[in-house]
Amino acid sequence: MENKAIHFNGGFDVEFLSETPELNTFKCIVKPEARTPMPHYHEKFDEMVKSLVGTTTVVIDGKTSELTSGESVIIRRGSVHQIGNRTGQTIEFLCEVTPGVFGYKYFRDIEPILNADGLPDIERFKEVMRSHGLVPVINFKQSLIFGILRLIRLFKK
């Protein structure tokens, strides 16, 4: 497989290790305080997250797990979750998606949105998420923040 790696401004890198119809495997490298995907759930696939370096924070249906090197968790389709780095060190974790219906194309599609100069277009980001089977779950506080960001974007135009 060709080298498929994507760098996101703000300290989030994704490297694809394998892609098949049955299983997609990718490694994420997340610097301290890096932005990570908003809470969401998957419609058509399950995801296994395994901590490789450091402590990976995984919140699934409101329950927080701090995974240390070698520990893993399964995220079943329909479970609202978010993965992040709450430490002062760079972390690495592995993701396995089954079946392999979600992969490199998603990260390639969100790259220009998240790496754009200025504020990211959150509505476009959510649209791309949905087109790849990820359903964003936004709470009131996040909705308020995104609304303010939309207003700022309008005034900047």
NUMAR-836417 format. One record per residue: x, y, z of N, C-alpha, C, O, CB in turn. Coordinates in nm, 3 decimals, always signed. Atoms other than C-alpha are relative to their C-alpha. Glycine has a CB too. Layout:
<recs>
REC      n_x      n_y      n_z     ca_x     ca_y     ca_z      c_x      c_y      c_z      o_x      o_y      o_z     cb_x     cb_y     cb_z
REC        X        Y        Z        X        Y        Z        X        Y        Z        X        Y        Z        X        Y        Z
...
</recs>
This chain:
<recs>
REC      n_x      n_y      n_z     ca_x     ca_y     ca_z      c_x      c_y      c_z      o_x      o_y      o_z     cb_x     cb_y     cb_z
REC   +0.085   -0.119   +0.000   +0.000   +0.000   +0.000   +0.089   +0.124   +0.000   +0.189   +0.130   +0.072   -0.096   +0.000   +0.123
REC   -0.073   -0.126   +0.003   +0.125   +0.350   -0.083   -0.010   +0.069   +0.136   -0.102   +0.043   +0.213   -0.054   +0.092   -0.111
REC   +0.000   -0.073   -0.125   +0.212   +0.579   +0.206   -0.117   +0.098   -0.001   -0.123   +0.188   -0.085   +0.135   +0.075   +0.022
REC   +0.116   -0.089   -0.012   -0.112   +0.749   +0.310   +0.002   +0.062   +0.139   -0.042   +0.002   +0.237   -0.134   -0.077   -0.025
REC   -0.007   -0.071   -0.127   -0.050   +1.003   +0.581   -0.052   +0.141   -0.022   -0.031   +0.201   -0.127   +0.146   +0.003   +0.055
REC   +0.056   -0.135   +0.007   -0.227   +1.330   +0.652   +0.038   +0.074   +0.127   +0.027   +0.022   +0.238   -0.155   -0.004   -0.018
REC   -0.034   -0.087   -0.113   -0.109   +1.614   +0.874   -0.107   +0.109   +0.010   -0.137   +0.178   -0.088   +0.144   +0.062   -0.017
REC   +0.095   -0.107   -0.026   -0.367   +1.845   +1.028   +0.067   +0.107   +0.084   +0.136   +0.077   +0.182   -0.127   -0.055   +0.072
REC   -0.053   -0.111   -0.079   -0.266   +2.189   +1.151   -0.053   -0.013   +0.142   -0.168   -0.053   +0.162   -0.039   +0.140   -0.063
REC   +0.044   +0.008   -0.138   -0.282   +2.200   +1.527   +0.043   -0.128   +0.069   +0.012   -0.147   +0.187   -0.148   +0.010   +0.006
REC   -0.061   +0.111   -0.071   -0.105   +1.873   +1.596   -0.070   -0.134   -0.005   -0.065   -0.209   +0.093   +0.014   +0.035   +0.135
REC   +0.069   +0.129   +0.013   -0.309   +1.578   +1.468   +0.044   -0.062   -0.132   +0.021   -0.004   -0.238   -0.157   +0.016   +0.007
REC   -0.045   +0.070   +0.120   -0.157   +1.329   +1.221   -0.065   -0.137   -0.007   -0.088   -0.202   +0.095   +0.155   -0.012   -0.001
REC   +0.061   +0.131   +0.023   -0.312   +1.017   +1.068   +0.082   -0.072   -0.106   +0.111   -0.016   -0.212   -0.150   +0.013   -0.044
REC   -0.076   +0.082   +0.094   -0.117   +0.739   +0.898   -0.074   -0.131   -0.022   -0.098   -0.207   +0.072   +0.144   -0.027   +0.053
REC   +0.073   +0.123   +0.031   -0.301   +0.458   +0.720   +0.096   -0.115   -0.016   +0.196   -0.105   -0.089   -0.084   +0.017   -0.127
REC   -0.086   +0.118   +0.003   -0.148   +0.114   +0.768   -0.055   -0.107   -0.093   +0.022   -0.179   -0.157   +0.017   -0.057   +0.139
REC   +0.061   +0.097   +0.092   -0.397   -0.102   +0.575   -0.144   +0.041   -0.027   -0.210   +0.103   +0.056   +0.006   -0.144   +0.058
REC   +0.138   -0.025   +0.037   -0.727   -0.074   +0.391   -0.050   -0.118   -0.082   +0.003   -0.149   -0.188   -0.015   +0.134   -0.080
REC   +0.066   +0.109   +0.072   -0.945   -0.367   +0.290   -0.150   +0.015   +0.023   -0.191   +0.091   +0.111   +0.051   -0.141   +0.049
REC   +0.145   -0.008   -0.025   -1.323   -0.413   +0.262   -0.040   -0.050   +0.140   -0.144   -0.011   +0.193   -0.074   -0.081   -0.105
REC   +0.032   +0.055   -0.132   -1.311   -0.604   +0.592   +0.051   +0.084   +0.116   -0.013   +0.092   +0.220   +0.057   -0.138   +0.012
REC   -0.066   -0.067   -0.111   -1.076   -0.387   +0.800   +0.090   +0.113   -0.050   +0.171   +0.093   -0.141   +0.082   -0.101   +0.082
REC   -0.093   -0.111   +0.025   -0.907   -0.045   +0.784   +0.073   +0.028   +0.130   +0.012   +0.034   +0.237   -0.076   +0.128   -0.051
REC   -0.082   -0.026   -0.117   -0.620   +0.027   +1.022   +0.078   +0.129   -0.022   +0.143   +0.147   -0.125   +0.095   -0.120   +0.028
REC   -0.078   -0.123   +0.008   -0.470   +0.368   +1.091   +0.049   +0.040   +0.138   -0.012   +0.009   +0.240   -0.084   +0.113   -0.062
REC   -0.061   -0.048   -0.124   -0.247   +0.527   +1.353   -0.019   +0.151   +0.008   -0.003   +0.222   -0.092   +0.151   -0.038   +0.008
REC   +0.014   -0.143   -0.023   -0.314   +0.869   +1.503   +0.108   +0.046   +0.097   +0.136   -0.021   +0.197   -0.141   +0.033   +0.055
REC   -0.099   -0.063   -0.088   -0.048   +1.091   +1.658   -0.057   +0.137   +0.036   -0.083   +0.220   -0.050   +0.144   +0.012   -0.070
REC   +0.070   -0.120   -0.046   -0.195   +1.368   +1.871   +0.086   +0.074   +0.102   +0.119   +0.021   +0.208   -0.137   -0.037   +0.062
REC   -0.080   -0.083   -0.091   +0.007   +1.648   +2.029   -0.089   +0.053   +0.112   -0.211   +0.052   +0.100   +0.067   +0.117   -0.078
REC   +0.079   -0.057   -0.109   -0.100   +1.806   +2.359   -0.088   +0.115   -0.050   -0.045   +0.196   -0.132   +0.092   +0.049   +0.113
REC   +0.098   -0.105   +0.030   -0.407   +2.031   +2.327   -0.041   +0.007   -0.146   -0.097   +0.107   -0.190   +0.056   +0.132   +0.041
REC   +0.042   +0.003   +0.140   -0.462   +1.930   +1.963   -0.151   -0.016   -0.009   -0.213   -0.079   +0.076   +0.071   -0.113   -0.077
REC   +0.143   +0.019   +0.025   -0.813   +1.954   +1.825   -0.021   -0.141   -0.054   +0.054   -0.188   -0.140   -0.055   +0.107   -0.101
REC   +0.036   +0.133   +0.049   -0.971   +1.615   +1.773   -0.147   +0.004   -0.041   -0.220   +0.097   -0.004   +0.026   -0.110   +0.109
REC   +0.139   -0.004   +0.048   -1.302   +1.522   +1.607   -0.101   +0.018   +0.113   -0.083   -0.030   +0.225   -0.032   -0.129   -0.076
REC   +0.108   -0.025   -0.096   -1.619   +1.637   +1.782   -0.070   -0.131   +0.036   -0.055   -0.230   -0.036   -0.102   +0.102   -0.059
REC   +0.075   +0.122   -0.033   -1.840   +1.379   +1.960   -0.087   -0.041   -0.118   -0.148   +0.041   -0.186   -0.087   +0.022   +0.126
REC   +0.075   +0.053   +0.114   -2.004   +1.153   +1.705   -0.027   -0.148   +0.022   +0.022   -0.208   +0.118   +0.078   +0.022   -0.133
REC   +0.014   +0.146   +0.002   -2.124   +0.802   +1.636   +0.006   -0.047   -0.144   -0.009   +0.032   -0.238   -0.134   -0.045   +0.069
REC   -0.011   +0.060   +0.133   -2.085   +0.566   +1.344   -0.128   -0.077   -0.031   -0.182   -0.146   +0.055   +0.124   -0.093   -0.010
REC   +0.121   +0.071   +0.041   -2.381   +0.432   +1.151   +0.026   -0.143   -0.046   -0.055   -0.231   -0.022   -0.069   +0.076   -0.109
REC   -0.019   +0.128   +0.069   -2.222   +0.137   +0.970   +0.128   -0.074   +0.034   +0.163   -0.170   -0.035   -0.004   +0.022   -0.145
REC   -0.123   +0.071   -0.034   -1.900   +0.033   +1.141   +0.032   +0.012   +0.148   -0.012   +0.104   +0.217   +0.117   +0.053   -0.082
REC   -0.052   +0.000   -0.136   -1.737   -0.053   +1.472   +0.146   +0.046   -0.006   +0.209   +0.040   -0.111   -0.012   -0.143   +0.066
REC   -0.138   -0.049   -0.005   -1.403   +0.088   +1.585   +0.067   -0.051   +0.126   +0.011   -0.043   +0.235   +0.005   +0.155   -0.007
REC   -0.083   +0.037   -0.114   -1.132   -0.051   +1.810   +0.109   +0.106   +0.012   +0.173   +0.141   -0.086   +0.061   -0.145   -0.016
REC   -0.105   -0.098   -0.026   -0.898   +0.203   +1.970   +0.097   -0.062   +0.098   +0.059   -0.109   +0.205   -0.059   +0.135   +0.056
REC   -0.105   +0.058   -0.085   -0.567   +0.084   +2.115   +0.108   +0.106   +0.023   +0.165   +0.159   -0.072   +0.062   -0.128   -0.064
REC   -0.104   -0.097   -0.034   -0.328   +0.317   +2.299   +0.136   -0.062   -0.027   +0.163   -0.175   +0.012   -0.012   +0.045   +0.149
REC   -0.135   +0.048   +0.031   +0.029   +0.283   +2.173   +0.106   +0.073   +0.084   +0.197   +0.010   +0.137   +0.030   +0.019   -0.149
REC   -0.095   -0.082   -0.074   +0.216   +0.571   +2.341   -0.078   +0.101   +0.081   -0.165   +0.171   +0.027   +0.103   +0.070   -0.096
REC   +0.068   -0.097   -0.084   +0.099   +0.779   +2.636   -0.139   -0.046   +0.042   -0.171   -0.165   +0.035   -0.010   +0.132   -0.072
REC   +0.134   +0.028   -0.049   -0.255   +0.800   +2.770   -0.103   +0.061   -0.094   -0.108   +0.182   -0.113   -0.020   +0.054   +0.143
REC   +0.104   -0.040   +0.094   -0.544   +0.815   +2.524   -0.133   +0.008   +0.075   -0.174   -0.090   +0.139   -0.010   -0.099   -0.121
REC   +0.130   -0.016   -0.065   -0.874   +0.952   +2.657   -0.109   -0.033   -0.100   -0.116   +0.024   -0.209   -0.017   +0.144   +0.055
REC   +0.112   +0.040   +0.085   -1.182   +0.785   +2.510   -0.127   +0.014   +0.083   -0.139   -0.046   +0.189   +0.017   -0.146   -0.054
REC   +0.128   -0.016   -0.067   -1.531   +0.895   +2.611   -0.105   -0.069   -0.087   -0.125   -0.032   -0.203   -0.036   +0.153   +0.023
REC   +0.102   +0.077   +0.072   -1.804   +0.647   +2.508   -0.130   +0.008   +0.079   -0.136   -0.035   +0.194   +0.044   -0.149   -0.021
REC   +0.132   -0.013   -0.064   -2.169   +0.722   +2.588   +0.011   +0.060   +0.139   -0.055   +0.015   +0.233   -0.069   -0.136   +0.007
REC   -0.015   -0.073   -0.126   -2.058   +0.958   +2.866   +0.097   -0.060   +0.098   +0.124   +0.003   +0.201   -0.130   +0.010   +0.064
REC   -0.094   +0.065   -0.092   -1.812   +0.715   +3.030   +0.142   +0.019   -0.052   +0.173   -0.016   -0.166   -0.033   -0.153   +0.016
REC   -0.137   -0.030   +0.039   -1.446   +0.821   +3.024   +0.094   -0.114   +0.037   +0.090   -0.166   +0.149   +0.047   +0.129   +0.065
REC   -0.105   +0.100   -0.023   -1.163   +0.569   +2.989   +0.133   +0.064   -0.036   +0.146   +0.130   -0.139   -0.024   -0.131   -0.083
REC   -0.136   -0.046   +0.026   -0.795   +0.658   +3.012   +0.082   -0.123   -0.036   +0.120   -0.201   +0.052   +0.061   +0.077   +0.124
REC   -0.072   +0.117   +0.047   -0.613   +0.400   +2.800   +0.150   +0.025   +0.002   +0.197   +0.124   -0.055   -0.047   -0.040   -0.141
REC   -0.146   -0.009   +0.003   -0.243   +0.346   +2.864   +0.052   -0.099   -0.103   -0.023   -0.181   -0.155   +0.061   -0.027   +0.140
REC   -0.063   +0.080   +0.105   +0.000   +0.176   +2.627   -0.041   -0.148   +0.007   -0.022   -0.213   +0.110   +0.151   +0.012   +0.008
REC   +0.042   +0.140   +0.010   -0.138   -0.162   +2.515   -0.147   -0.024   +0.032   -0.200   -0.130   +0.000   +0.083   -0.083   +0.090
REC   +0.142   +0.016   -0.033   -0.493   -0.106   +2.644   -0.086   +0.041   -0.119   -0.050   +0.129   -0.197   -0.037   +0.082   +0.124
REC   +0.089   -0.031   +0.112   -0.784   -0.099   +2.402   -0.146   -0.002   +0.044   -0.180   -0.050   +0.152   +0.021   -0.099   -0.116
REC   +0.144   -0.004   -0.024   -1.158   -0.043   +2.382   -0.070   -0.014   -0.135   -0.019   +0.032   -0.237   -0.042   +0.132   +0.074
REC   +0.081   +0.013   +0.121   -1.425   -0.133   +2.128   -0.112   +0.104   +0.006   -0.179   +0.119   +0.107   -0.059   -0.146   -0.013
REC   +0.108   -0.097   +0.011   -1.663   +0.140   +2.013   -0.100   -0.057   -0.101   -0.072   -0.063   -0.221   +0.053   +0.144   -0.045
REC   +0.103   +0.060   +0.087   -1.979   -0.020   +1.875   -0.074   +0.108   -0.077   -0.090   +0.220   -0.029   -0.099   -0.084   +0.084
REC   +0.078   -0.097   +0.080   -2.175   +0.150   +1.599   -0.119   +0.048   +0.082   -0.183   -0.030   +0.153   -0.048   -0.064   -0.135
REC   +0.110   -0.060   -0.077   -2.431   +0.386   +1.748   +0.043   +0.059   +0.133   -0.034   +0.132   +0.195   -0.106   -0.101   +0.023
REC   -0.049   -0.053   -0.128   -2.217   +0.468   +2.055   +0.063   +0.137   -0.022   +0.156   +0.152   -0.102   +0.103   -0.097   +0.066
REC   -0.056   -0.135   +0.011   -2.148   +0.840   +2.093   +0.136   +0.000   +0.069   +0.149   -0.044   +0.183   -0.097   +0.108   +0.064
REC   -0.134   +0.002   -0.057   -1.778   +0.889   +2.148   +0.085   +0.116   -0.050   +0.053   +0.185   -0.146   +0.068   -0.131   -0.033
REC   -0.100   -0.098   +0.037   -1.482   +1.121   +2.133   +0.133   -0.051   +0.053   +0.141   -0.105   +0.163   -0.034   +0.143   +0.055
REC   -0.134   +0.045   -0.037   -1.110   +1.043   +2.143   +0.089   +0.123   +0.007   +0.081   +0.210   -0.081   +0.057   -0.106   -0.101
REC   -0.083   -0.118   -0.010   -0.854   +1.294   +2.263   +0.123   -0.019   +0.086   +0.148   -0.127   +0.140   -0.079   +0.113   +0.054
REC   -0.122   -0.004   -0.078   -0.533   +1.386   +2.438   -0.017   +0.105   +0.109   -0.023   +0.225   +0.082   +0.123   +0.031   -0.089
REC   +0.015   -0.092   -0.113   -0.574   +1.537   +2.783   +0.130   +0.010   +0.080   +0.129   +0.053   +0.196   -0.115   -0.046   +0.092
REC   -0.128   +0.000   -0.070   -0.206   +1.507   +2.872   +0.089   +0.111   -0.055   +0.052   +0.181   -0.150   +0.071   -0.137   -0.014
REC   -0.097   -0.097   +0.046   +0.095   +1.732   +2.829   +0.102   -0.061   -0.094   +0.204   +0.002   -0.125   +0.070   +0.062   +0.116
REC   -0.094   +0.071   +0.086   +0.266   +1.477   +2.602   -0.070   -0.046   -0.128   -0.192   -0.061   -0.131   +0.061   -0.121   +0.074
REC   +0.055   +0.054   +0.124   +0.219   +1.356   +2.246   -0.040   -0.146   +0.023   +0.034   -0.223   +0.084   +0.103   +0.011   -0.116
REC   +0.048   +0.138   -0.012   +0.014   +1.036   +2.231   -0.013   -0.062   -0.139   -0.020   +0.008   -0.240   -0.136   -0.004   +0.075
REC   +0.025   +0.074   +0.124   -0.028   +0.767   +1.967   -0.100   -0.110   +0.031   -0.092   -0.176   +0.135   +0.132   -0.059   -0.060
REC   +0.093   +0.110   -0.015   -0.316   +0.527   +1.921   -0.033   -0.058   -0.136   -0.020   +0.008   -0.239   -0.128   +0.045   +0.071
REC   +0.034   +0.074   +0.120   -0.425   +0.270   +1.667   -0.151   -0.012   -0.007   -0.217   -0.035   +0.094   +0.068   -0.139   -0.002
REC   +0.144   +0.021   +0.022   -0.776   +0.250   +1.518   -0.017   -0.110   -0.103   +0.049   -0.111   -0.207   -0.070   +0.132   -0.046
REC   +0.039   +0.103   +0.096   -0.924   -0.054   +1.348   -0.150   +0.013   -0.022   -0.228   +0.009   +0.072   +0.037   -0.144   +0.050
REC   +0.139   -0.021   +0.037   -1.251   -0.003   +1.162   -0.050   -0.124   -0.074   +0.008   -0.166   -0.174   -0.016   +0.128   -0.088
REC   +0.059   +0.117   +0.065   -1.471   -0.302   +1.075   -0.150   +0.021   -0.019   -0.218   +0.064   +0.074   +0.026   -0.129   +0.083
REC   -0.074   +0.030   +0.122   -1.599   -0.340   +0.817   +0.074   +0.125   -0.049   +0.054   +0.234   +0.004   -0.096   -0.052   -0.110
REC   -0.087   -0.108   +0.047   -1.352   -0.125   +0.621   -0.068   +0.101   -0.090   -0.019   +0.128   -0.200   +0.116   -0.058   -0.071
REC   +0.077   -0.094   +0.082   -1.610   +0.125   +0.493   +0.038   +0.146   +0.028   -0.011   +0.236   -0.041   -0.148   -0.019   +0.024
REC   -0.041   -0.134   -0.039   -1.447   +0.428   +0.658   +0.152   +0.006   -0.001   +0.218   -0.081   +0.057   -0.057   +0.039   +0.142
REC   -0.145   -0.001   +0.004   -1.094   +0.535   +0.586   +0.062   +0.127   -0.052   +0.018   +0.238   -0.021   +0.045   -0.110   -0.082
REC   -0.086   -0.107   +0.047   -0.843   +0.750   +0.407   -0.078   +0.113   -0.067   -0.049   +0.231   -0.046   +0.102   -0.055   -0.096
REC   +0.075   -0.102   +0.074   -1.096   +0.931   +0.185   -0.065   +0.101   +0.096   -0.068   +0.221   +0.066   -0.109   -0.067   -0.087
REC   +0.060   -0.093   -0.098   -1.271   +1.079   +0.491   +0.103   +0.104   +0.045   +0.076   +0.224   +0.042   -0.054   -0.079   +0.122
REC   -0.102   -0.092   -0.050   -0.949   +1.227   +0.627   +0.049   +0.093   -0.111   +0.080   +0.209   -0.086   +0.117   -0.079   +0.059
REC   -0.038   -0.083   +0.114   -0.855   +1.352   +0.279   -0.108   +0.106   -0.025   -0.075   +0.219   -0.060   +0.021   -0.087   -0.127
REC   +0.111   -0.094   +0.023   -1.200   +1.517   +0.248   -0.007   +0.110   +0.107   -0.047   +0.223   +0.076   -0.131   -0.076   -0.003
REC   +0.007   -0.103   -0.104   -1.176   +1.699   +0.583   +0.127   +0.084   +0.009   +0.127   +0.190   +0.070   -0.027   -0.065   +0.135
REC   -0.127   -0.073   -0.010   -0.815   +1.807   +0.540   -0.010   +0.146   -0.045   +0.035   +0.234   +0.028   +0.105   -0.070   -0.083
REC   +0.005   -0.142   +0.040   -0.887   +2.125   +0.337   -0.090   +0.085   +0.090   -0.070   +0.206   +0.101   -0.049   +0.011   -0.143
REC   +0.089   -0.074   -0.091   -1.164   +2.222   +0.581   +0.075   +0.036   +0.128   +0.072   +0.151   +0.172   -0.127   -0.083   +0.033
REC   -0.066   -0.023   -0.128   -0.956   +2.182   +0.895   +0.133   +0.074   -0.014   +0.176   +0.141   +0.080   +0.024   -0.130   +0.069
REC   -0.129   -0.066   +0.020   -0.630   +2.312   +0.744   -0.014   +0.137   -0.068   +0.087   +0.200   -0.100   +0.090   -0.088   -0.083
REC   +0.021   -0.131   +0.063   -0.788   +2.625   +0.591   +0.047   +0.111   +0.093   +0.046   +0.096   +0.215   -0.149   +0.021   -0.036
REC   -0.037   -0.117   -0.080   -0.662   +2.963   +0.705   -0.125   +0.051   +0.072   -0.235   +0.048   +0.017   +0.063   +0.112   -0.089
REC   +0.113   -0.055   -0.075   -0.882   +3.115   +0.972   -0.082   -0.109   +0.066   -0.034   -0.219   +0.091   -0.088   +0.083   -0.091
REC   +0.090   +0.092   -0.069   -1.179   +2.947   +1.133   -0.051   -0.107   -0.095   -0.087   -0.077   -0.208   -0.117   +0.078   +0.062
REC   +0.053   +0.105   +0.088   -1.288   +2.608   +0.995   -0.151   +0.017   -0.020   -0.221   +0.068   +0.066   +0.029   -0.138   +0.059
REC   +0.142   -0.003   +0.033   -1.628   +2.585   +0.827   -0.066   -0.123   +0.065   -0.066   -0.232   +0.008   -0.023   +0.001   -0.156
REC   +0.054   +0.110   -0.079   -1.803   +2.372   +1.090   -0.117   -0.068   -0.072   -0.130   -0.190   -0.066   -0.045   +0.050   +0.136
REC   +0.114   +0.061   +0.070   -2.117   +2.320   +0.882   +0.049   -0.092   -0.112   -0.006   -0.201   -0.132   -0.093   +0.108   -0.058
REC   -0.057   +0.084   +0.107   -1.910   +2.186   +0.590   +0.064   -0.125   +0.062   +0.051   -0.234   +0.007   +0.105   +0.079   -0.083
REC   -0.063   +0.113   -0.070   -1.715   +1.965   +0.834   -0.106   -0.103   +0.040   -0.087   -0.223   +0.019   +0.077   +0.050   +0.125
REC   +0.108   +0.092   -0.040   -2.038   +1.817   +0.972   -0.060   -0.070   -0.122   -0.095   -0.188   -0.115   -0.110   +0.076   +0.078
REC   +0.054   +0.058   +0.123   -2.164   +1.761   +0.616   +0.091   -0.114   -0.051   +0.042   -0.219   -0.092   -0.014   +0.110   -0.108
REC   -0.095   +0.104   +0.043   -1.847   +1.566   +0.524   -0.006   -0.118   +0.096   -0.002   -0.233   +0.052   +0.144   +0.057   -0.008
REC   +0.012   +0.109   -0.097   -1.873   +1.365   +0.846   -0.120   -0.088   -0.036   -0.107   -0.210   -0.045   -0.016   +0.057   +0.145
REC   +0.121   +0.076   +0.031   -2.230   +1.264   +0.760   +0.014   -0.081   -0.129   -0.036   -0.193   -0.138   -0.120   +0.096   -0.011
REC   -0.015   +0.071   +0.128   -2.133   +1.169   +0.403   +0.086   -0.125   +0.012   +0.083   -0.211   -0.076   +0.062   +0.093   -0.104
REC   -0.084   +0.118   -0.024   -1.886   +0.914   +0.548   -0.053   -0.088   +0.112   +0.018   -0.176   +0.161   +0.142   +0.044   +0.033
REC   +0.060   +0.086   -0.101   -2.124   +0.761   +0.801   +0.028   +0.037   +0.144   +0.003   -0.043   +0.234   +0.045   -0.137   -0.021
REC   -0.021   -0.050   -0.135   -2.024   +0.969   +1.104   -0.110   +0.102   +0.029   -0.136   +0.190   -0.053   +0.143   +0.064   +0.017
REC   +0.108   -0.091   -0.035   -2.305   +1.150   +1.282   +0.046   +0.086   +0.117   +0.063   +0.036   +0.228   -0.131   -0.078   +0.035
REC   -0.044   -0.087   -0.109   -2.193   +1.455   +1.483   -0.109   +0.016   +0.105   -0.227   +0.023   +0.074   +0.041   +0.137   -0.056
REC   +0.092   -0.019   -0.112   -2.350   +1.496   +1.825   +0.045   +0.126   +0.073   +0.151   +0.129   +0.136   -0.002   -0.127   +0.098
REC   -0.038   -0.131   -0.051   -2.347   +1.856   +1.939   -0.086   +0.034   +0.121   -0.209   +0.030   +0.113   -0.013   +0.108   -0.109
REC   +0.077   -0.044   -0.117   -2.445   +1.968   +2.289   -0.027   +0.151   -0.009   +0.021   +0.217   -0.101   +0.075   -0.035   +0.132
REC   +0.041   -0.141   +0.005   -2.588   +2.312   +2.369   +0.120   +0.094   -0.001   +0.123   +0.189   -0.080   -0.088   +0.032   +0.120
REC   -0.117   -0.087   -0.008   -2.252   +2.468   +2.461   +0.074   +0.001   -0.134   +0.113   +0.107   -0.183   +0.095   -0.047   +0.114
REC   -0.067   +0.007   +0.129   -2.093   +2.344   +2.137   -0.081   +0.071   -0.108   -0.024   +0.140   -0.193   +0.025   -0.145   -0.040
REC   +0.086   -0.067   +0.098   -2.392   +2.465   +1.933   +0.015   +0.152   +0.011   +0.021   +0.221   -0.090   -0.147   -0.039   +0.021
REC   -0.017   -0.143   -0.023   -2.353   +2.809   +2.088   +0.135   +0.047   -0.055   +0.142   +0.150   -0.124   -0.010   +0.033   +0.149
REC   -0.134   -0.035   +0.050   -1.978   +2.817   +2.012   +0.002   -0.002   -0.152   +0.055   +0.090   -0.215   +0.107   -0.097   +0.057
REC   +0.001   +0.010   +0.146   -2.034   +2.701   +1.653   -0.083   +0.112   -0.061   -0.049   +0.163   -0.168   -0.055   -0.137   -0.044
REC   +0.081   -0.111   +0.048   -2.306   +2.964   +1.610   +0.079   +0.131   +0.000   +0.071   +0.209   -0.095   -0.125   +0.015   +0.085
REC   -0.085   -0.120   -0.008   -2.067   +3.237   +1.724   +0.107   -0.004   -0.109   +0.134   +0.097   -0.173   +0.066   +0.011   +0.140
REC   -0.100   +0.014   +0.106   -1.800   +3.103   +1.487   -0.059   +0.029   -0.137   +0.005   +0.091   -0.221   +0.062   -0.140   +0.002
REC   +0.067   -0.028   +0.127   -2.050   +3.113   +1.198   -0.019   +0.151   -0.019   +0.002   +0.203   -0.129   -0.136   -0.073   -0.006
REC   +0.018   -0.144   +0.008   -2.127   +3.478   +1.278   +0.133   +0.071   -0.031   +0.137   +0.164   -0.111   -0.059   +0.054   +0.131
REC   -0.132   -0.060   +0.024   -1.756   +3.564   +1.288   +0.039   -0.021   -0.146   +0.089   +0.071   -0.211   +0.107   -0.061   +0.095
REC   -0.032   +0.028   +0.142   -1.709   +3.393   +0.948   -0.078   +0.093   -0.093   -0.023   +0.143   -0.191   -0.031   -0.148   -0.034
REC   +0.083   -0.089   +0.083   -1.998   +3.597   +0.803   +0.055   +0.143   +0.000   +0.061   +0.208   -0.105   -0.145   -0.001   +0.050
REC   -0.051   -0.136   -0.009   -1.853   +3.925   +0.930   +0.136   +0.015   -0.067   +0.169   +0.123   -0.117   +0.010   +0.042   +0.145
REC   -0.132   -0.005   +0.065   -1.507   +3.837   +0.795   -0.013   +0.004   -0.151   +0.076   +0.055   -0.219   +0.086   -0.120   +0.041
REC   +0.022   -0.002   +0.144   -1.653   +3.790   +0.445   -0.037   +0.138   -0.040   -0.060   +0.164   -0.158   -0.108   -0.099   -0.044
</recs>
